[in-house]
Amino acid sequence: MTRVSTLADAVLPLIRTRSDLHRYSAANAHGRDMHEAIDILEAAIPRTEPAEVYSVTHKALASSLKVIARADDSSGIIGDACRRLLELHPRAAAAAKTPVAKLIDWMMKFQFDDDEVDYFELDPVAYAPALGDTGMKAYRKRLAEVEASLGPRPSEDDRWTSGHSHEWFTLDWNAQRLAVLDHDIDAIIRTHAKDRKVAAWLEDTAEAFEEIGEIDHAIDWAKQATDFDRGHQSLKAADYWCGLLEAHRPAEALSARLSVFRKWPSSTSAARLHKAAGKSWPAYRDEVVATLAASPRDAVLFALLTLKEPEFAWNLAHSLALDSDHTWSELVKAYEKVDPIATLPIHQRLVENELVEAGAQHYRLAARKLAKMRKLSAGSDKAPDVNALIADLRELHRRRPRLQQEFDRAGLP
C-alpha cells in the first residue's frame, strides 16, 4: 500500500515551484513536470487508499492554480494539467467519501471566492456521485443563496458589464450543467439556447442533448445551428450535425455532407463529402470540381490531398491560375515524382518570391529550393540553366552577405 507521504512526495514537488514562470520556455518545462506528476498520481490510484489519493489530488489542484496564476501559459500545457486535476478531483472525492458539507464549502469557494484564477469551471454533474441526493439539494440551495444576494438579473447584453459578471456567468454555467444532470429537456433548452440569437448556443444545446442520450433532439438542434447563418459557428455546427448523423442515422449522412458542401464549398467540406460518398463518389465528382474552381487553392488541394491525383491537380493549378505559393509548394513536391523537369519553372518562381523579403529564414528556404532544383535537373539539359539562375541570384543579391552564406551552406555553386 502506498503511503500518503510517499505519494505526496512523488507528486507535489513536481506541481509546486518557486521558479520564474513568466518565461515561455520555463513555463512549458514546468508544465511537463506537472503532467508527469499527474501520471504518477493516476498510476497510484489502484494501489492507494482513496483518502490518500483525494488528499494529494486536492493539494495538487490548489498548488496548480497558484502556479498558473503567475505563469506564461501561452502553450496551454499548464492549463491542461490543471484540467486533468479538475477531472480527477470529483472522482477522487467520491471514492474517498469526502464529507459532503466540506466538499460543498470548497466548491462554492472555488467558484465564487477565489480571486486568483477564475477561468476554470467545476462541473456539478461530475460531483453528483460525491455529493449524493442530499448533497446536491444543499449545493443547489447554496447557489440560490448566491443568486439572491446579487439583486436583479442583468440582461444577456448587460451581463458582461455587470459588477457581478463572474458570479452570473458561474450561476448560468451551473444552471446548464444541473439541467443536464436532471435530464430536463425544457431546462436544457432554456439554459443553453437562451434567446437563440447565437449559433454556438444552439450547438451547445445539441451537445447537452447528446450527453443525456436524447439523440433526436441533439440532431434537431445541431441542424438548427447549421441553418442559422453562413458564419463560422454554423460551419462548426454543421460538422457536428453530420457527425451525429454518421453515428446514429447513417442513411442521412451523405445528403447532409452534400448540403454542407454546397453551402460552404472548400477542400475540407469536399473531402468530407468524398469520404461519405464512398463508392457513389463518381456521381458527385463533376459538381464538386466545378464548384471548387471558384477557389483555385481549394480545387488543387482537394485534387492533390483527397483525390490523390497529382497530374489532375497540376492541370488545375495551371488552368485556374493558382496564385498561392504555399499550395504550389505542396503541389510540386508531389508532381516532382511525375515530371521533375516540369516543376523547375515553379521552383524558380517560388525562389524569386521568397527573396522579395530579406531575412535569414527567407534566404535559407530559397537556398533549399535551389538545391532541390539542382538535384531535379541533374543530368538533364536544364542543369546549366539552374546553375546560371544561381549565379544570377548571387550577383543580384551580392550586397546580402547572409544570403551568400546560406547559399554556401546549401552547397550551391
RAFEN-V366286 format. One line per field, one symbol per residue. phi: phi as a letter, one per 40 degrees, with the letter a starting at -180 (. if undefined). Layout:
# RAFEN-V366286
phi->???
This chain:
# RAFEN-V366286
phi->.cccccccccccccccabccbccdccccccdcccccccdcccccdcbbddccdcdccccccccccccccbbccdcgccccccccccccdcccccccfddcccccdccccdcbbcccbbbbbcbccccdcccgccccccccccccccccccgdcccdcccccccbdcccccccccccccccdcfccccccccccfcgcbdccccdcdccccdcgccccccccccccccdabccccccccccdccccccbbdcccccccccccccbcacccccccdcccfccddcbdcccccccdcbddccccccccccfbcccccccdcccfdbccccdccccdccdccadcccdccdcccccccccbchdcccccccccccccccccdgbccdcccccccccccccbccbdccdccccccgcc
